[in-house]
Amino acid sequence: MTKNLTIDKSKIPNYVTRVTETLEKAGFEAFLVGGCVRDLIIEREPKDWDITTNAKPEEIIPLFEKTIYENKFGTVGVCIPVENVTCVTPENAPNNVTCETKYHILEVTPYRTEAKYSDFRHPDEINFSENIEDDLKRRDFTINALAYSPAIALAKEGNPNKGPADGIPVAGRQEDEHSNGHLIDLFNGVKDIKDKVVRAVGSANDRFQEDALRMLRAIRFSVQLDFAMSYDTMQAIVENSALIKNISFERIRDEFTKIIESGNPVAGIGLLQKLGLLKYIIPELEEGIGCEQKGAHIYDVWEHLLHALDHAVIKGWPLEVRLAALFHDIGKPRSRRVGIKKEYTFYGHEVIGERITKKIMERLKYPKKTSDLVNRLVRGHMFFSDTEMITLSAVRRVVANVGKEHIWDLMNVRECDRVGMKKKETPYRLRKYHAMIEEVLRDPISVGQLAIDGKYMMEVLHMKPGPRMGWILSALLEEVLDDPKKNTKEHLSELVASLNMLGDDELKTLGERGKEKKEELEKEEITKLHKKHGVS
């Protein structure tokens, strides 16, 4: 983070300043607003660029060649062509070069005033304003209630379209001489950025009662930016937590996903529980609080799941693995029984856990592809067993159940499970499993790797099916294993003609020698795998 908390104007893309400059040349004010200003200040690359202006939609649209206006909130999507687009030349028409225009789409919204939110989600009506100050007052958090104009300060230049920003000193307006721009900070957002605090604009109760999703956003910003939340903001979440029931699960899912994908989702889950939101979103997780496991486990189910999630984050693993790590033992509280030795047992918890996870993923409206994978990872995480007893056929079943493309995701979830128990990350048994999986996934050495096969030999080389064909294929394999460059249809076809002139005994001997060569190389490959993973 920069010490002076200034904005480097050079970090703003040309297509963004093109929009603000177009509005300003037409006599309107134009400010970057919200998260992009915050991110510029903390030297974090903005994901979205939002612009606000005192121009109305009907005044914005004529200023640009292409726009999109399909909403009731006054937001105009301004389409700016992407520069340096690679053109496509169709193979069948080399002189016909086609270029599909691609666009940056920037949301430009008129200044708006506060309005009543009867449903705790949407304003009852949208009212436009001439004042940027009115617009900033309705923002959620001080760190997002910042407006910045890349142009030289408006008060210095003057503005043909007279308004409150022209030559009139306003509290909170700051000249940013380093960036040669104009920053408006009415609610000490820059100070809160410097102090690393998430604080609601004005009354936190009012902000959360306007839009209850802001409670989740407060937690999301906290874990994404590594900021603390102010006491009054946290207290307001506790008092208004039940309002989250008014929010659609699609919107909840989007914020929850951002929390899970952040650098500290464990803190995010902890805040969701502490501030009373988790019970309305994933109450099943709270069942693990105080659910002791004993035996090899030193944590209760809740703590174990958080430690497992944390390991997935440390490793940088994707959303599906993180969710599976968080949910993998979610079925334990409902499956816990007292065993003969007075220890807890959790038989079938992975089956119950899959059922619970399926309901959670459906509740949060996750895409089917994501849900199916998380469900399979939760269901399959107990594949671990005695590697002295396990067979390759059993490993093949595990691979078949989760899919070749996701077998390593399953192994990663298992690693999260072990680390969540404070056990070594890669114990011998886990390394042995890695070796066995690689052995299953490795393409076997076989005649199927030859450039010709039995069908080719019958149809093209006019050979009759029978033992001689098998002996010849084995002999060809030995030839290719010694020199892979010989694996061509031309060379092998010539060799087949020569081999076919031999008697049965001679040909059988060559074929068996080819099989021995194959088995010898197979053993060498497996030995290499075992050595790689440090297993015998």
Secondary structure as GFF3:
##gff-version 3
##sequence-region A 1 536
A	DSSP	three_ten_helix	9	11	.	.	.	ID=ss1
A	DSSP	alpha_helix	14	25	.	.	.	ID=ss2
A	DSSP	beta_strand	30	33	.	.	.	ID=ss3
A	DSSP	alpha_helix	35	41	.	.	.	ID=ss4
A	DSSP	beta_strand	50	53	.	.	.	ID=ss5
A	DSSP	alpha_helix	57	60	.	.	.	ID=ss6
A	DSSP	three_ten_helix	61	63	.	.	.	ID=ss7
A	DSSP	beta_strand	67	68	.	.	.	ID=ss8
A	DSSP	beta_strand	76	81	.	.	.	ID=ss9
A	DSSP	beta_strand	103	110	.	.	.	ID=ss10
A	DSSP	alpha_helix	132	137	.	.	.	ID=ss11
A	DSSP	three_ten_helix	142	144	.	.	.	ID=ss12
A	DSSP	beta_strand	146	149	.	.	.	ID=ss13
A	DSSP	alpha_helix	154	157	.	.	.	ID=ss14
A	DSSP	beta_strand	173	176	.	.	.	ID=ss15
A	DSSP	beta_strand	181	185	.	.	.	ID=ss16
A	DSSP	alpha_helix	189	195	.	.	.	ID=ss17
A	DSSP	beta_strand	197	198	.	.	.	ID=ss18
A	DSSP	alpha_helix	204	210	.	.	.	ID=ss19
A	DSSP	alpha_helix	213	225	.	.	.	ID=ss20
A	DSSP	beta_strand	228	229	.	.	.	ID=ss21
A	DSSP	alpha_helix	231	240	.	.	.	ID=ss22
A	DSSP	three_ten_helix	241	246	.	.	.	ID=ss23
A	DSSP	alpha_helix	249	260	.	.	.	ID=ss24
A	DSSP	alpha_helix	265	274	.	.	.	ID=ss25
A	DSSP	alpha_helix	278	281	.	.	.	ID=ss26
A	DSSP	alpha_helix	283	286	.	.	.	ID=ss27
A	DSSP	alpha_helix	301	314	.	.	.	ID=ss28
A	DSSP	alpha_helix	319	327	.	.	.	ID=ss29
A	DSSP	alpha_helix	332	335	.	.	.	ID=ss30
A	DSSP	beta_strand	337	338	.	.	.	ID=ss31
A	DSSP	beta_strand	344	345	.	.	.	ID=ss32
A	DSSP	alpha_helix	349	363	.	.	.	ID=ss33
A	DSSP	alpha_helix	368	380	.	.	.	ID=ss34
A	DSSP	alpha_helix	392	402	.	.	.	ID=ss35
A	DSSP	three_ten_helix	404	406	.	.	.	ID=ss36
A	DSSP	alpha_helix	407	419	.	.	.	ID=ss37
A	DSSP	alpha_helix	428	441	.	.	.	ID=ss38
A	DSSP	three_ten_helix	447	449	.	.	.	ID=ss39
A	DSSP	alpha_helix	454	459	.	.	.	ID=ss40
A	DSSP	alpha_helix	467	482	.	.	.	ID=ss41
A	DSSP	three_ten_helix	484	486	.	.	.	ID=ss42
A	DSSP	alpha_helix	489	499	.	.	.	ID=ss43
A	DSSP	alpha_helix	504	533	.	.	.	ID=ss44
###
